[in-house]
Every structure is written in C-alpha cells, then in structure tokens.
C-alpha cells in the first residue's frame, strides 16, 4: 500500500513512521509512506498557504491552490481512489473503517490547520472526511498518524501474524480479553487457572467470555453491531439474568 500525507509539518511524523511496526513494514516494503509539505506548492516567495476568511471572522483559512497543486503532482504518479481529509466534521473513525481502507492500494491523507481548509478542496478533491473523536486538535497530523497506524495493522504481513490483529479490541466488534504473562503469581495476584491448563478449547471459551463480559460492562453499545454467535448470545443472556436476580434481591 502507498500512503501520501499532505501536511504543513512533515517533521511531526518522523517518530511514528520510523519506529516499531510502521518502520518494519516500510523496511519490508509492505507499505510506503510519503510526506509532502504543502508549503512547497505555495506560489509566493514567502511560502504562505493561508489567508483571512471571506466574510470576516477570527483565524486564518488554508488556501485551495497549494493543495490543488500538490494533488496535481501526486496524480501524475498515479491517482489515489481515496483522498481523506482529517476533519472534526467527518465520520468517526472505527475499526471497520480501518479494515475497509486497508483494502485500498493508495491513500492520500490531508491534514488541515488553522480554522480549516477552503471548502473548494472538499468539493473537488476530497472523497472522505474522517474524525478520530469529538474533540478539537491543533491540526490533522495526530489524527492522520492514528489512521495510518490502525490501517497498517490490517495489512497482511505488517504484524507478522494476522491473528495478532484479529485478537485486538474492536476487530470483531468486541473489547479484547485480559492478557497475562510470567510470573504466575505477582503481589498476591495469580494468573487464572484455565490459562495454565493447556486445554485450548477451554482457554478460547474463557477468553471469549471475558471479551463479552468486558464489552457488556464498559461498552455495551458495541454489542448491537458485534459479530455474535448463538453461544455468545446465550452467555450474555445468562449474565443479564444473573444480574437481574441480584438487583431484585
């Protein structure tokens, strides 16, 4: 996969894309991440890319021309099907969206700043607007990093074993189960016996149950769209029945 990022601050990406999993994926040529400084496409000697908003108001607005010029250059190398603007008004980013975007061969991520980007960029160039949550950040760089990391994990070969990604929280619509490693006991806290049994079927059943219980306790809203089996639904119903009995006593 190729990912092009249009930004005013390419140096912000040096750490995330040059360490850990993303670095390994780039070194192995599974993904290509290219940074483009929007200022390089400014048409004036001061390399300014913003101006005051028509109609008045506080702050500055990113100009359309440098972004259009940057996209013209990128399109000469191969047009991306998805041009994504990181934007508080966009669709909230989800695991399902990460899986969807991971199917693409080429993504362009556009990072906004100031009060926003000239609307004509959205009208002519942008195919998707994505938000990572209901809060405001200084710019689109941090959200873009989140999207790149989440999408990369869904690409075969990036994690080594796809099973690692499939066990993550949200992959199947549920929160992840608890994890333990050595030592077996620490500060009076022990690893659950089932994980030491070597009985893989029982371990899988325990992990699934814990995932269901954790989701029910912390994010019950996820259960409406989760991939649940008949056994899962029976398990949840038993839990709900038990809670009902406790509350009625």
Legacy VTK file of the C-alpha trace (Angstrom):
# vtk DataFile Version 3.0
C-alpha trace
ASCII
DATASET POLYDATA
POINTS 249 float
0.000 0.000 0.000
1.077 3.549 -0.735
0.116 6.360 1.654
0.768 10.005 0.795
0.345 12.589 3.549
-0.131 16.290 2.781
0.872 18.369 5.780
2.367 21.665 6.902
4.501 19.847 9.483
6.076 16.696 7.982
8.605 16.549 10.821
5.802 15.554 13.202
5.672 12.127 11.518
9.351 11.263 11.935
8.891 9.392 15.213
5.744 7.371 14.482
6.664 6.177 10.997
10.313 5.455 11.796
9.825 3.241 14.834
8.249 -0.078 15.759
5.727 -1.781 13.475
5.443 1.002 10.903
9.204 1.149 10.430
9.391 -2.605 9.944
6.521 -2.519 7.453
8.279 0.228 5.485
11.623 -1.561 5.602
9.935 -4.714 4.284
8.246 -2.629 1.565
4.772 -3.716 2.654
3.712 -0.094 2.909
5.140 3.127 1.507
4.560 6.366 3.455
5.429 9.604 1.672
5.310 13.039 3.283
4.573 16.167 1.265
4.996 19.662 2.661
2.068 21.745 1.397
4.252 24.867 1.632
6.370 23.502 -1.224
3.416 24.117 -3.510
2.811 27.720 -2.489
3.035 30.177 -5.369
4.568 33.091 -3.440
8.089 33.736 -2.193
7.080 33.604 1.482
5.581 30.107 1.062
2.375 31.169 2.802
-0.552 28.781 2.492
-3.263 30.604 4.450
-5.265 33.820 4.270
-8.077 35.660 6.042
-11.597 34.230 5.632
-14.084 35.865 3.292
-16.944 37.307 5.318
-14.667 38.106 8.242
-14.117 36.211 11.452
-11.259 35.027 13.606
-8.335 32.946 12.432
-6.947 32.007 9.040
-8.035 29.528 6.366
-5.776 27.210 4.367
-5.795 28.192 0.709
-7.045 25.888 -2.012
-4.280 26.497 -4.575
-1.298 24.853 -2.807
-3.372 21.760 -2.074
-4.637 21.558 -5.656
-1.038 21.897 -6.896
0.124 19.139 -4.547
-2.633 16.812 -5.738
-1.815 17.559 -9.382
1.751 16.414 -8.728
0.607 13.279 -6.918
-1.870 12.393 -9.656
0.962 12.405 -12.178
2.437 9.471 -10.260
-0.868 7.598 -10.010
-4.274 8.780 -8.924
-5.485 7.665 -5.485
-9.054 6.427 -5.217
-9.408 7.743 -1.669
-8.378 11.257 -0.618
-9.108 11.591 3.076
-9.265 14.874 4.952
-8.797 14.697 8.717
-11.682 16.810 9.952
-13.784 17.185 13.162
-16.892 17.141 10.959
-16.033 13.791 9.367
-17.265 10.283 10.087
-15.916 8.883 13.324
-13.023 6.523 12.640
-13.714 2.881 13.558
-12.021 -0.494 13.297
-14.363 -1.400 10.456
-13.229 1.698 8.585
-9.591 0.704 9.149
-10.286 -2.723 7.630
-12.043 -1.094 4.689
-9.216 1.353 3.968
-6.639 -1.426 4.246
-8.113 -2.900 1.052
-7.027 0.152 -0.946
-3.738 0.304 -2.834
-3.245 4.063 -2.494
-4.474 6.544 0.118
-3.914 10.281 0.409
-4.355 11.886 3.837
-4.819 15.649 4.043
-4.002 17.373 7.341
-5.774 20.652 7.975
-4.712 23.540 10.229
-5.869 26.964 11.392
-9.652 27.495 11.165
-9.974 24.982 8.369
-9.434 24.411 4.652
-11.033 26.280 1.766
-14.299 24.453 1.023
-13.403 24.072 -2.647
-10.785 21.492 -1.690
-13.534 19.334 -0.174
-15.792 19.850 -3.176
-13.243 18.901 -5.840
-10.568 16.710 -4.277
-11.696 15.004 -1.069
-13.542 11.673 -1.146
-13.745 11.079 2.620
-13.710 13.160 5.796
-12.635 11.349 8.954
-12.649 12.371 12.615
-10.984 10.392 15.408
-13.322 11.772 18.087
-15.497 14.572 19.323
-12.759 16.971 20.349
-10.590 19.581 18.658
-6.857 19.252 17.997
-4.367 21.798 16.680
-4.173 20.107 13.299
-4.800 16.938 11.339
-1.356 15.407 11.872
-2.134 13.422 15.018
-5.390 12.029 13.583
-3.526 11.067 10.399
-0.975 9.150 12.482
-3.799 7.267 14.188
-5.381 6.335 10.862
-2.070 5.200 9.344
-1.250 3.017 12.345
-4.710 1.426 12.538
-4.900 0.791 8.784
-1.375 -0.620 8.595
-2.186 -3.250 11.235
-4.890 -4.629 8.941
-2.499 -5.211 6.032
-1.238 -8.814 5.790
2.400 -9.131 6.753
2.630 -5.956 8.826
2.162 -7.723 12.164
3.778 -10.976 11.114
0.726 -12.952 12.236
-2.727 -11.735 11.210
-4.054 -13.477 14.311
-2.494 -10.684 16.375
-4.721 -8.124 14.681
-7.771 -10.367 14.823
-7.470 -10.596 18.599
-7.344 -6.818 19.057
-10.183 -4.915 20.648
-12.860 -3.888 18.125
-11.675 -6.258 15.363
-14.826 -8.377 15.771
-16.768 -5.584 17.418
-15.843 -6.537 20.990
-13.273 -5.368 23.513
-10.236 -7.577 23.990
-9.954 -10.204 26.734
-7.436 -9.887 29.632
-3.816 -10.881 28.996
-1.245 -12.410 31.363
2.419 -13.393 31.235
5.091 -14.626 33.675
5.406 -14.733 36.628
2.479 -16.951 37.535
1.867 -15.016 40.747
2.753 -11.402 41.499
1.956 -9.394 44.647
-0.694 -11.916 45.626
-2.383 -11.862 42.215
-2.491 -15.125 40.269
-2.986 -15.995 36.630
-6.400 -17.663 36.052
-6.020 -21.434 36.242
-7.708 -22.030 32.909
-4.826 -20.277 31.113
-2.377 -22.734 32.687
-4.410 -25.837 31.829
-3.169 -26.331 28.269
-6.761 -27.041 27.239
-7.058 -24.789 24.208
-10.797 -25.139 23.771
-11.431 -24.110 27.373
-8.938 -21.244 27.036
-10.667 -19.986 23.892
-14.051 -20.220 25.628
-12.749 -18.322 28.666
-11.227 -15.580 26.518
-14.401 -15.175 24.513
-16.475 -14.982 27.692
-14.158 -12.375 29.190
-14.332 -10.349 25.985
-18.137 -10.435 26.094
-18.257 -9.507 29.780
-15.763 -6.672 29.374
-17.717 -5.266 26.436
-21.008 -5.562 28.329
-19.509 -3.748 31.316
-17.573 -0.997 29.539
-19.026 -0.551 26.039
-22.481 -2.186 25.863
-23.247 -0.072 22.790
-20.811 -2.214 20.791
-22.868 -5.362 21.290
-25.571 -4.141 18.925
-23.246 -4.444 15.908
-20.829 -7.107 17.157
-20.380 -10.444 15.393
-22.115 -12.649 17.979
-22.728 -16.385 17.796
-25.731 -18.160 19.294
-23.433 -19.262 22.128
-22.375 -15.648 22.716
-25.988 -14.524 22.974
-26.771 -17.327 25.384
-23.771 -16.357 27.504
-24.859 -12.730 27.629
-28.425 -13.683 28.457
-27.225 -15.790 31.387
-25.187 -12.851 32.674
-28.154 -10.499 32.330
-30.437 -12.958 34.094
-27.940 -13.282 36.957
-27.645 -9.511 37.273
-31.430 -9.205 37.257
-31.731 -11.683 40.123
-29.085 -9.819 42.119
-30.820 -6.474 41.619
-34.192 -7.902 42.606
-32.968 -9.399 45.886
LINES 1 250
249 0 1 2 3 4 5 6 7 8 9 10 11 12 13 14 15 16 17 18 19 20 21 22 23 24 25 26 27 28 29 30 31 32 33 34 35 36 37 38 39 40 41 42 43 44 45 46 47 48 49 50 51 52 53 54 55 56 57 58 59 60 61 62 63 64 65 66 67 68 69 70 71 72 73 74 75 76 77 78 79 80 81 82 83 84 85 86 87 88 89 90 91 92 93 94 95 96 97 98 99 100 101 102 103 104 105 106 107 108 109 110 111 112 113 114 115 116 117 118 119 120 121 122 123 124 125 126 127 128 129 130 131 132 133 134 135 136 137 138 139 140 141 142 143 144 145 146 147 148 149 150 151 152 153 154 155 156 157 158 159 160 161 162 163 164 165 166 167 168 169 170 171 172 173 174 175 176 177 178 179 180 181 182 183 184 185 186 187 188 189 190 191 192 193 194 195 196 197 198 199 200 201 202 203 204 205 206 207 208 209 210 211 212 213 214 215 216 217 218 219 220 221 222 223 224 225 226 227 228 229 230 231 232 233 234 235 236 237 238 239 240 241 242 243 244 245 246 247 248
